[in-house]
């Protein structure tokens, strides 16, 4: 079945419901908990009208870390938030740690690095220019906070930056709150009956990092849909994608692969199925299959759901095992160029 023939009739309000319902249910704020589930605090941040592009719940280079990525293609704004257990003593030290990483990356598209402060917050500001022939004038601001040895990195970006956009950056930084205690999490539907309801319950468990129960409910949603075909196109792709992510987080790569292949058998032109399948093979170090699926993701790149864009494989930790592969690099560079072109369209 072709997704492009169905997605316009899908309920657009349900896009990303499996990951982002907490953001929309709490007055356009998102909650992020620390990587150590024993810690009794959480982060709240304003996400405005942005939609969730991804979550990071897997340690990188042995460092416990959680994160989320939001983007509003129409406004050209982006936000990511990370909580990393770095055992540093201050927000200033957190900034120094990340400043060194940024400078060492030596990205030719990044200019005008500078360390600044807003109120009591330690910041890094920089600009990103597009590839040759493209002008996106994208400003980036990273604000750093610290809690119990965890560094909190709030990364904001705005394409087609103007001086008056400073108010937006400041308001977003002001929205960041570190709250003591545990966030309230309730199962929205204690007695689910439909595929969509099982998907919503799966989302509740996913947000609580109870991946075993998330998988149980996502799987029930998928299996029930096989019988009743009661999911619209958008809900189907999001639930299947979420189930695959839950499998990936628990390192059940075999089931993740089977799940994404099932999604592709139903909607063969949905690019994120291919992208996440590529991620799964990347985690396994299988460059050939990762590249095959990444190539398909790029081929179908214009069939994303509203507000979606292919992530940047060069910064995706799922591909850390194949970063040196020549074919991967070429594909990833093409996807990065595509992302830059989309940002340039937004800037006009």
C-alpha positions as a Markdown table, in Angstrom:
| # | Residue | x | y | z |
|---|---|---|---|---|
| 1 | Unk | 0.0 | 0.0 | 0.0 |
| 2 | Unk | 1.2 | 3.5 | -0.7 |
| 3 | Unk | 1.3 | 5.9 | 2.2 |
| 4 | Unk | 1.2 | 9.0 | 0.0 |
| 5 | Unk | -2.3 | 8.1 | -1.1 |
| 6 | Unk | -3.6 | 7.8 | 2.4 |
| 7 | Unk | -1.7 | 10.2 | 4.6 |
| 8 | Unk | -3.8 | 13.3 | 3.6 |
| 9 | Unk | -6.9 | 11.6 | 4.9 |
| 10 | Unk | -5.2 | 10.7 | 8.2 |
| 11 | Unk | -5.9 | 12.5 | 11.4 |
| 12 | Unk | -3.0 | 14.9 | 11.4 |
| 13 | Unk | -3.5 | 15.7 | 15.1 |
| 14 | Unk | -2.4 | 12.2 | 15.9 |
| 15 | Unk | 1.1 | 12.6 | 14.2 |
| 16 | Unk | 3.7 | 11.6 | 16.8 |
| 17 | Unk | 1.1 | 10.8 | 19.4 |
| 18 | Unk | 3.0 | 7.8 | 20.5 |
| 19 | Unk | 6.0 | 9.9 | 21.7 |
| 20 | Unk | 4.7 | 13.4 | 22.0 |
| 21 | Unk | 1.3 | 13.0 | 23.8 |
| 22 | Unk | 2.9 | 14.1 | 27.0 |
| 23 | Unk | 4.1 | 17.3 | 25.4 |
| 24 | Unk | 0.6 | 18.2 | 24.0 |
| 25 | Unk | -1.2 | 17.1 | 27.1 |
| 26 | Unk | 0.8 | 19.3 | 29.5 |
| 27 | Unk | 0.4 | 22.7 | 27.8 |
| 28 | Unk | 3.1 | 22.3 | 25.2 |
| 29 | Unk | 5.8 | 21.3 | 27.6 |
| 30 | Unk | 7.9 | 18.2 | 27.5 |
| 31 | Unk | 9.3 | 16.2 | 30.4 |
| 32 | Unk | 12.7 | 14.5 | 30.4 |
| 33 | Unk | 13.9 | 12.3 | 33.2 |
| 34 | Unk | 17.5 | 11.6 | 34.1 |
| 35 | Unk | 19.3 | 8.5 | 32.9 |
| 36 | Unk | 19.4 | 7.1 | 36.5 |
| 37 | Unk | 15.8 | 6.1 | 37.2 |
| 38 | Unk | 16.5 | 6.2 | 40.9 |
| 39 | Unk | 16.9 | 10.0 | 40.9 |
| 40 | Unk | 13.8 | 11.9 | 41.9 |
| 41 | Unk | 13.8 | 14.9 | 39.7 |
| 42 | Unk | 12.9 | 15.8 | 36.1 |
| 43 | Unk | 13.3 | 18.5 | 33.4 |
| 44 | Unk | 10.4 | 20.5 | 32.0 |
| 45 | Unk | 10.9 | 22.6 | 28.8 |
| 46 | Unk | 8.5 | 24.5 | 26.5 |
| 47 | Unk | 8.3 | 22.9 | 23.0 |
| 48 | Unk | 5.7 | 25.3 | 21.6 |
| 49 | Unk | 4.2 | 23.9 | 18.3 |
| 50 | Unk | 7.2 | 21.8 | 17.5 |
| 51 | Unk | 6.8 | 18.1 | 16.8 |
| 52 | Unk | 9.0 | 15.3 | 18.2 |
| 53 | Unk | 11.7 | 14.1 | 15.8 |
| 54 | Unk | 13.3 | 11.5 | 18.0 |
| 55 | Unk | 14.3 | 10.4 | 21.4 |
| 56 | Unk | 17.7 | 9.1 | 22.8 |
| 57 | Unk | 17.6 | 6.7 | 25.6 |
| 58 | Unk | 20.7 | 4.6 | 25.0 |
| 59 | Unk | 24.1 | 5.4 | 26.5 |
| 60 | Unk | 26.8 | 6.6 | 24.2 |
| 61 | Unk | 30.5 | 5.9 | 24.8 |
| 62 | Unk | 29.5 | 4.5 | 28.2 |
| 63 | Unk | 28.0 | 7.8 | 29.4 |
| 64 | Unk | 24.4 | 7.4 | 30.6 |
| 65 | Unk | 22.3 | 9.9 | 28.7 |
| 66 | Unk | 18.7 | 10.7 | 27.8 |
| 67 | Unk | 17.5 | 13.1 | 25.2 |
| 68 | Unk | 14.8 | 14.4 | 22.9 |
| 69 | Unk | 14.7 | 16.3 | 19.6 |
| 70 | Unk | 11.9 | 18.7 | 18.5 |
| 71 | Unk | 11.5 | 20.7 | 15.3 |
| 72 | Unk | 9.1 | 23.1 | 13.6 |
| 73 | Unk | 9.8 | 23.1 | 9.9 |
| 74 | Unk | 7.4 | 26.0 | 9.2 |
| 75 | Unk | 9.0 | 28.3 | 11.8 |
| 76 | Unk | 12.5 | 27.0 | 11.3 |
| 77 | Unk | 13.0 | 26.4 | 15.0 |
| 78 | Unk | 14.5 | 23.4 | 16.7 |
| 79 | Unk | 15.1 | 22.2 | 20.2 |
| 80 | Unk | 17.0 | 19.3 | 21.7 |
| 81 | Unk | 17.5 | 18.5 | 25.4 |
| 82 | Unk | 20.1 | 16.1 | 26.9 |
| 83 | Unk | 20.7 | 14.9 | 30.4 |
| 84 | Unk | 24.2 | 13.3 | 30.6 |
| 85 | Unk | 25.8 | 11.8 | 33.7 |
| 86 | Unk | 29.2 | 13.5 | 33.4 |
| 87 | Unk | 29.9 | 14.0 | 37.2 |
| 88 | Unk | 30.9 | 17.6 | 36.7 |
| 89 | Unk | 30.6 | 20.1 | 39.5 |
| 90 | Unk | 29.0 | 23.1 | 37.8 |
| 91 | Unk | 27.1 | 24.3 | 34.8 |
| 92 | Unk | 30.2 | 26.3 | 33.8 |
| 93 | Unk | 32.2 | 23.0 | 33.7 |
| 94 | Unk | 29.4 | 21.4 | 31.6 |
| 95 | Unk | 29.7 | 24.3 | 29.1 |
| 96 | Unk | 33.5 | 23.9 | 28.9 |
| 97 | Unk | 33.1 | 20.2 | 28.3 |
| 98 | Unk | 30.8 | 20.7 | 25.4 |
| 99 | Unk | 32.7 | 23.7 | 24.0 |
| 100 | Unk | 35.8 | 21.6 | 23.6 |
| 101 | Unk | 33.8 | 18.9 | 21.8 |
| 102 | Unk | 32.3 | 21.4 | 19.4 |
| 103 | Unk | 35.6 | 23.0 | 18.6 |
| 104 | Unk | 37.3 | 19.6 | 18.2 |
| 105 | Unk | 34.6 | 18.6 | 15.7 |
| 106 | Unk | 36.0 | 21.3 | 13.4 |
| 107 | Unk | 32.8 | 21.6 | 11.4 |
| 108 | Unk | 33.4 | 23.9 | 8.4 |
| 109 | Unk | 29.8 | 25.0 | 8.3 |
| 110 | Unk | 29.9 | 26.4 | 11.8 |
| 111 | Unk | 31.2 | 29.9 | 12.5 |
| 112 | Unk | 31.3 | 32.6 | 15.2 |
| 113 | Unk | 31.6 | 30.4 | 18.3 |
| 114 | Unk | 31.4 | 32.4 | 21.5 |
| 115 | Unk | 30.7 | 31.8 | 25.2 |
| 116 | Unk | 28.1 | 34.1 | 26.7 |
| 117 | Unk | 25.7 | 34.3 | 29.6 |
| 118 | Unk | 22.0 | 35.0 | 29.9 |
| 119 | Unk | 20.9 | 35.8 | 33.4 |
| 120 | Unk | 22.7 | 33.1 | 35.4 |
| 121 | Unk | 22.8 | 30.6 | 32.5 |
| 122 | Unk | 26.0 | 29.6 | 30.7 |
| 123 | Unk | 25.6 | 29.7 | 27.0 |
| 124 | Unk | 27.5 | 28.8 | 23.7 |
| 125 | Unk | 26.4 | 30.7 | 20.6 |
| 126 | Unk | 27.3 | 29.9 | 17.0 |
| 127 | Unk | 26.0 | 30.2 | 13.5 |
| 128 | Unk | 25.7 | 27.6 | 10.8 |
| 129 | Unk | 26.0 | 28.5 | 7.2 |
| 130 | Unk | 24.7 | 26.3 | 4.4 |
| 131 | Unk | 26.8 | 24.4 | 1.9 |
| 132 | Unk | 28.1 | 26.3 | -1.1 |
| 133 | Unk | 25.3 | 28.2 | -2.8 |
| 134 | Unk | 22.9 | 28.0 | 0.2 |
| 135 | Unk | 22.2 | 30.7 | 2.8 |
| 136 | Unk | 20.3 | 29.6 | 5.9 |
| 137 | Unk | 21.7 | 32.0 | 8.5 |
| 138 | Unk | 20.9 | 29.6 | 11.3 |
| 139 | Unk | 21.7 | 30.6 | 14.8 |
| 140 | Unk | 22.3 | 28.0 | 17.5 |
| 141 | Unk | 22.3 | 28.6 | 21.3 |
| 142 | Unk | 23.2 | 25.9 | 23.8 |
| 143 | Unk | 22.3 | 26.6 | 27.5 |
| 144 | Unk | 23.8 | 24.5 | 30.3 |
| 145 | Unk | 22.4 | 23.5 | 33.6 |
| 146 | Unk | 23.6 | 21.1 | 36.3 |
| 147 | Unk | 21.8 | 18.7 | 38.7 |
| 148 | Unk | 23.3 | 16.0 | 40.9 |
| 149 | Unk | 26.4 | 15.5 | 38.6 |
| 150 | Unk | 24.2 | 15.5 | 35.5 |
| 151 | Unk | 24.9 | 18.1 | 32.8 |
| 152 | Unk | 21.8 | 19.4 | 31.1 |
| 153 | Unk | 22.3 | 20.7 | 27.5 |
| 154 | Unk | 19.4 | 22.7 | 25.9 |
| 155 | Unk | 20.2 | 23.2 | 22.2 |
| 156 | Unk | 18.0 | 25.8 | 20.4 |
| 157 | Unk | 18.2 | 26.8 | 16.7 |
| 158 | Unk | 16.5 | 29.3 | 14.5 |
| 159 | Unk | 16.8 | 29.4 | 10.7 |
| 160 | Unk | 16.8 | 32.8 | 8.9 |
| 161 | Unk | 17.9 | 34.5 | 12.2 |
| 162 | Unk | 17.1 | 38.1 | 12.8 |
| 163 | Unk | 18.1 | 40.2 | 15.9 |
| 164 | Unk | 14.5 | 40.2 | 17.2 |
| 165 | Unk | 14.7 | 36.4 | 17.5 |
| 166 | Unk | 16.8 | 36.9 | 20.6 |
| 167 | Unk | 13.5 | 37.2 | 22.5 |
| 168 | Unk | 12.5 | 33.7 | 21.4 |
| 169 | Unk | 15.9 | 32.2 | 22.5 |
| 170 | Unk | 15.5 | 33.9 | 25.9 |
| 171 | Unk | 11.9 | 32.8 | 26.4 |
| 172 | Unk | 12.8 | 29.2 | 25.6 |
| 173 | Unk | 15.7 | 29.3 | 28.1 |
| 174 | Unk | 13.4 | 30.9 | 30.7 |
| 175 | Unk | 11.0 | 28.0 | 30.2 |
| 176 | Unk | 13.4 | 25.4 | 31.4 |
| 177 | Unk | 12.5 | 24.1 | 34.9 |
| 178 | Unk | 14.3 | 21.5 | 37.0 |
| 179 | Unk | 11.5 | 20.0 | 39.2 |
| 180 | Unk | 12.2 | 17.9 | 42.3 |
| 181 | Unk | 10.1 | 14.7 | 42.7 |
| 182 | Unk | 8.8 | 12.3 | 40.0 |
| 183 | Unk | 6.6 | 13.3 | 37.1 |
| 184 | Unk | 3.0 | 12.2 | 37.3 |
| 185 | Unk | 2.4 | 9.3 | 34.9 |
| 186 | Unk | -1.0 | 7.8 | 34.5 |
| 187 | Unk | -2.3 | 5.1 | 32.2 |
| 188 | Unk | -4.7 | 7.1 | 30.0 |
| 189 | Unk | -7.0 | 4.1 | 29.2 |
| 190 | Unk | -7.0 | 1.3 | 31.8 |
| 191 | Unk | -9.2 | -0.9 | 29.7 |
| 192 | Unk | -8.1 | -0.5 | 26.0 |
| 193 | Unk | -10.3 | -2.1 | 23.3 |
| 194 | Unk | -9.1 | -0.7 | 20.0 |
| 195 | Unk | -5.7 | -0.7 | 18.3 |
| 196 | Unk | -5.4 | 3.0 | 18.8 |
| 197 | Unk | -6.2 | 2.7 | 22.6 |
| 198 | Unk | -3.5 | 0.0 | 23.0 |
| 199 | Unk | -1.1 | 2.3 | 21.2 |
| 200 | Unk | -1.9 | 5.1 | 23.7 |
| 201 | Unk | -1.4 | 2.8 | 26.7 |
| 202 | Unk | 1.9 | 1.7 | 25.1 |
| 203 | Unk | 2.9 | 5.4 | 25.0 |
| 204 | Unk | 2.2 | 5.8 | 28.7 |
| 205 | Unk | 4.5 | 2.9 | 29.5 |
| 206 | Unk | 7.1 | 4.1 | 27.1 |
| 207 | Unk | 7.2 | 7.5 | 28.8 |
| 208 | Unk | 7.8 | 5.7 | 32.1 |
| 209 | Unk | 10.7 | 3.8 | 30.5 |
| 210 | Unk | 8.7 | 0.6 | 31.2 |
| 211 | Unk | 9.6 | -0.8 | 27.8 |
| 212 | Unk | 8.5 | -4.4 | 28.5 |
| 213 | Unk | 4.9 | -3.2 | 29.0 |
| 214 | Unk | 5.2 | -0.7 | 26.2 |
| 215 | Unk | 6.1 | -3.5 | 23.8 |
| 216 | Unk | 3.2 | -5.7 | 25.1 |
| 217 | Unk | 0.7 | -2.9 | 24.3 |
| 218 | Unk | 2.2 | -1.7 | 21.0 |
| 219 | Unk | 2.3 | -5.4 | 19.9 |
| 220 | Unk | -1.4 | -5.8 | 20.8 |
| 221 | Unk | -2.2 | -2.6 | 18.8 |
| 222 | Unk | -0.4 | -4.0 | 15.8 |
| 223 | Unk | -1.9 | -7.5 | 16.1 |
| 224 | Unk | -5.4 | -6.2 | 16.6 |
| 225 | Unk | -5.0 | -3.9 | 13.5 |
| 226 | Unk | -4.1 | -7.0 | 11.5 |
| 227 | Unk | -7.5 | -8.4 | 12.3 |
| 228 | Unk | -9.7 | -5.3 | 12.3 |
| 229 | Unk | -7.7 | -2.8 | 10.2 |
| 230 | Unk | -8.9 | 0.0 | 12.5 |
| 231 | Unk | -5.8 | 2.2 | 12.4 |
| 232 | Unk | -5.6 | 5.1 | 10.0 |
| 233 | Unk | -2.4 | 5.5 | 8.0 |
| 234 | Unk | -0.7 | 8.0 | 10.4 |
| 235 | Unk | -1.5 | 6.0 | 13.6 |
| 236 | Unk | -0.3 | 2.8 | 12.0 |
| 237 | Unk | 3.1 | 4.1 | 11.0 |
| 238 | Unk | 3.7 | 5.9 | 14.3 |
| 239 | Unk | 2.7 | 2.8 | 16.4 |
| 240 | Unk | 4.8 | 0.4 | 14.3 |
| 241 | Unk | 7.7 | 2.9 | 14.5 |
| 242 | Unk | 7.3 | 3.2 | 18.2 |
| 243 | Unk | 7.3 | -0.6 | 18.7 |
| 244 | Unk | 10.5 | -0.8 | 16.7 |
| 245 | Unk | 12.1 | 1.8 | 18.8 |
| 246 | Unk | 11.1 | 0.0 | 22.0 |
| 247 | Unk | 12.7 | -3.2 | 20.6 |
| 248 | Unk | 15.8 | -1.2 | 19.7 |
| 249 | Unk | 16.2 | 0.3 | 23.2 |
| 250 | Unk | 16.0 | -3.1 | 24.7 |
| 251 | Unk | 18.5 | -4.4 | 22.1 |
| 252 | Unk | 16.0 | -6.9 | 20.7 |
| 253 | Unk | 17.3 | -6.2 | 17.2 |
| 254 | Unk | 15.8 | -9.3 | 15.6 |
| 255 | Unk | 12.3 | -8.3 | 16.5 |
| 256 | Unk | 13.0 | -4.7 | 15.6 |
| 257 | Unk | 14.0 | -5.8 | 12.1 |
| 258 | Unk | 10.9 | -8.0 | 11.7 |
| 259 | Unk | 8.7 | -5.2 | 12.9 |
| 260 | Unk | 10.1 | -2.6 | 10.5 |
| 261 | Unk | 9.9 | -5.1 | 7.6 |
| 262 | Unk | 6.2 | -5.6 | 8.4 |
| 263 | Unk | 5.7 | -1.8 | 8.3 |
| 264 | Unk | 7.4 | -1.6 | 4.9 |
| 265 | Unk | 5.2 | -4.5 | 3.6 |
| 266 | Unk | 2.2 | -2.3 | 4.5 |
| 267 | Unk | 3.5 | 1.2 | 3.5 |
| 268 | Unk | 6.5 | 0.6 | 1.3 |
| 269 | Unk | 7.1 | 4.3 | 0.7 |
| 270 | Unk | 7.3 | 5.6 | 4.3 |
| 271 | Unk | 11.0 | 6.7 | 4.7 |
| 272 | Unk | 11.3 | 6.4 | 8.5 |
| 273 | Unk | 10.7 | 2.6 | 8.4 |
| 274 | Unk | 13.8 | 2.4 | 6.2 |
| 275 | Unk | 15.7 | 4.9 | 8.2 |
| 276 | Unk | 15.1 | 3.1 | 11.5 |
| 277 | Unk | 15.8 | -0.3 | 9.9 |
| 278 | Unk | 19.1 | 1.2 | 8.8 |
| 279 | Unk | 19.7 | 2.3 | 12.4 |
| 280 | Unk | 19.1 | -1.2 | 13.6 |
| 281 | Unk | 21.6 | -2.7 | 11.2 |
| 282 | Unk | 24.0 | 0.1 | 12.1 |
| 283 | Unk | 23.8 | -1.0 | 15.7 |
| 284 | Unk | 24.6 | -4.5 | 14.6 |
| 285 | Unk | 27.6 | -3.2 | 12.5 |
| 286 | Unk | 26.1 | -4.4 | 9.2 |
| 287 | Unk | 27.1 | -1.6 | 6.9 |
| 288 | Unk | 25.7 | -3.3 | 3.7 |
| 289 | Unk | 22.2 | -3.6 | 5.0 |
| 290 | Unk | 22.3 | -0.3 | 6.8 |
| 291 | Unk | 23.3 | 1.5 | 3.6 |
| 292 | Unk | 20.6 | -0.3 | 1.6 |
| 293 | Unk | 17.9 | 0.9 | 3.9 |
| 294 | Unk | 19.4 | 4.3 | 4.3 |
| 295 | Unk | 19.4 | 4.6 | 0.5 |
| 296 | Unk | 15.7 | 3.7 | 0.4 |
| 297 | Unk | 15.0 | 6.2 | 3.2 |
| 298 | Unk | 16.6 | 8.9 | 1.0 |
| 299 | Unk | 14.7 | 7.8 | -2.1 |
| 300 | Unk | 11.4 | 8.1 | -0.3 |
| 301 | Unk | 12.4 | 11.2 | 1.6 |
| 302 | Unk | 9.5 | 13.3 | 0.3 |
| 303 | Unk | 6.9 | 10.9 | 1.8 |
| 304 | Unk | 7.5 | 11.8 | 5.4 |
| 305 | Unk | 4.5 | 12.7 | 7.6 |
| 306 | Unk | 3.8 | 16.5 | 8.1 |
| 307 | Unk | 6.5 | 18.0 | 10.2 |
| 308 | Unk | 8.9 | 15.1 | 9.8 |
| 309 | Unk | 12.4 | 15.2 | 8.2 |
| 310 | Unk | 15.0 | 12.5 | 7.9 |
| 311 | Unk | 17.5 | 12.8 | 10.8 |
| 312 | Unk | 21.2 | 13.5 | 10.2 |
| 313 | Unk | 22.9 | 10.1 | 10.1 |
| 314 | Unk | 26.3 | 11.7 | 10.7 |
| 315 | Unk | 25.2 | 12.7 | 14.2 |
| 316 | Unk | 23.0 | 9.7 | 14.9 |
| 317 | Unk | 24.7 | 7.4 | 17.4 |
| 318 | Unk | 23.1 | 4.3 | 15.9 |
| 319 | Unk | 25.6 | 4.5 | 13.1 |
| 320 | Unk | 28.7 | 4.9 | 15.3 |
| 321 | Unk | 29.9 | 1.4 | 14.2 |
| 322 | Unk | 29.9 | 2.2 | 10.5 |
| 323 | Unk | 31.0 | 5.8 | 10.5 |
| 324 | Unk | 34.2 | 4.9 | 8.5 |
| 325 | Unk | 32.3 | 3.1 | 5.8 |
| 326 | Unk | 32.7 | 4.9 | 2.4 |
| 327 | Unk | 29.2 | 4.2 | 1.1 |
| 328 | Unk | 27.7 | 5.2 | 4.4 |
| 329 | Unk | 29.5 | 8.5 | 4.3 |
| 330 | Unk | 28.3 | 9.3 | 0.8 |
| 331 | Unk | 24.7 | 8.6 | 1.7 |
| 332 | Unk | 24.9 | 10.5 | 4.9 |
| 333 | Unk | 26.3 | 13.5 | 3.1 |
| 334 | Unk | 23.5 | 13.4 | 0.6 |
| 335 | Unk | 20.9 | 13.4 | 3.4 |
| 336 | Unk | 22.7 | 16.2 | 5.2 |
| 337 | Unk | 22.6 | 18.3 | 2.0 |
| 338 | Unk | 18.9 | 17.5 | 1.6 |
| 339 | Unk | 18.3 | 18.7 | 5.2 |
| 340 | Unk | 20.2 | 21.9 | 4.5 |
| 341 | Unk | 18.1 | 22.5 | 1.3 |
| 342 | Unk | 14.9 | 22.0 | 3.3 |
| 343 | Unk | 16.1 | 24.5 | 5.9 |
| 344 | Unk | 16.9 | 27.0 | 3.1 |
| 345 | Unk | 13.3 | 26.6 | 1.8 |
| 346 | Unk | 12.1 | 27.4 | 5.3 |
| 347 | Unk | 14.2 | 30.5 | 5.5 |
| 348 | Unk | 12.8 | 32.0 | 2.3 |
